[in-house]
Amino acid sequence: MSPELLEEGTRARLEHEQREAQKDSSGGSASFGRVVRALEPDFAHGVALYLDDVTVSFDGFKALNALSLMIRVGELRAIIGPNGAGKTTMMDVITGKTRPDAGSVSFGQNIDLLRLRENQIAEAGIGRKFQKPTVFEQLSVFENLELALKGERGVRAALWHALRGEQRDRIDEVMTQTHLADQASRQAGLLSHGQKQWLEIGMLLMQDPKLLLLDEPVAGMTDEETERTAELFLSLEGKHSLVVVEHDMKFVDQITEGRKTVTVLHEGSVLAEGLLSAVQADERVVEVYLGR
């Protein structure tokens, strides 16, 4: 999460709140008797994310080829596939970085993500973790999480603003959740690679996202860090929807626990879907991905 994105997201949030403040209680869109604000996803049908026939072409190459995918509210979904399968492009489309040639992408039942800018998508409740951690290395762990607080403050003002008790409690909660409670005052640049990954995930959690997109989160981690990351993701399941793109099959096994759905992408489409044991036994998957 870069400083620029944090500032842009804060600015967009303020503008949105100002617009909403000018409306009366009927200013939102009604759904099942409830008022739903413009960037508040409606999960009444239990679906967090839906991609329908999404196609993306680059110079004639189809990075995504009529991709359809559904993620339920609170679900932890593992996405696997060989290099070039379309995993990163899929995340780029969801977060607004890439616009598809065709198809639709919905967040909840009321938000068309293809009509929003990247910062609006983040404001709506979608957080993305890239493979390489991006933290404020000169600041402490606590200060990094403080900057990421979801509130009415810009990045420059954040460190000079007195924290309320509940805000401190939230930072302490996230530090404990991400195994960083004993590193609160440590400079982020001195953390191990795995700890930096946890810190960036913690910064996303401070924004209270409804959907987390996590791109190869355990790449470069030790076995112990990988195991603790699996514990972290399992603790987030249910409170958040998680889409985890990963090549480490042991880690995929840990987070899916033999009972969660795994999606295999190949050439921009869903090749197989089901329990990890089932997709590992699928001859098509063996041929294109597992190589055995």
Secondary structure, DSSP 4 states (H G I P E B T S, - for coil): --HHHHHHHHHHHHHHHHHHHTS-TTSSEEETTEEE-TT----TTSEEEEEEEEEEEETTEEEEEEEEEEEETT-EEEEE--TTSSHHHHHHHHTTSS--SEEEEEETTTEEGGGS-HHHHHHHTEEEE-SS----TTSBHHHHHHHT-SSS--HHHHTTSPPPHHHHHHHHHHHHHTT-GGGTTSBGGGS-HHHHHHHHHHHHHHT--SEEEEESTTTT--HHHHHHHHHHHHHHBTTBEEEEE-S-HHHHHHHHTTTS-EEEEETTEEEEEE-HHHHHH-HHHIIIII--
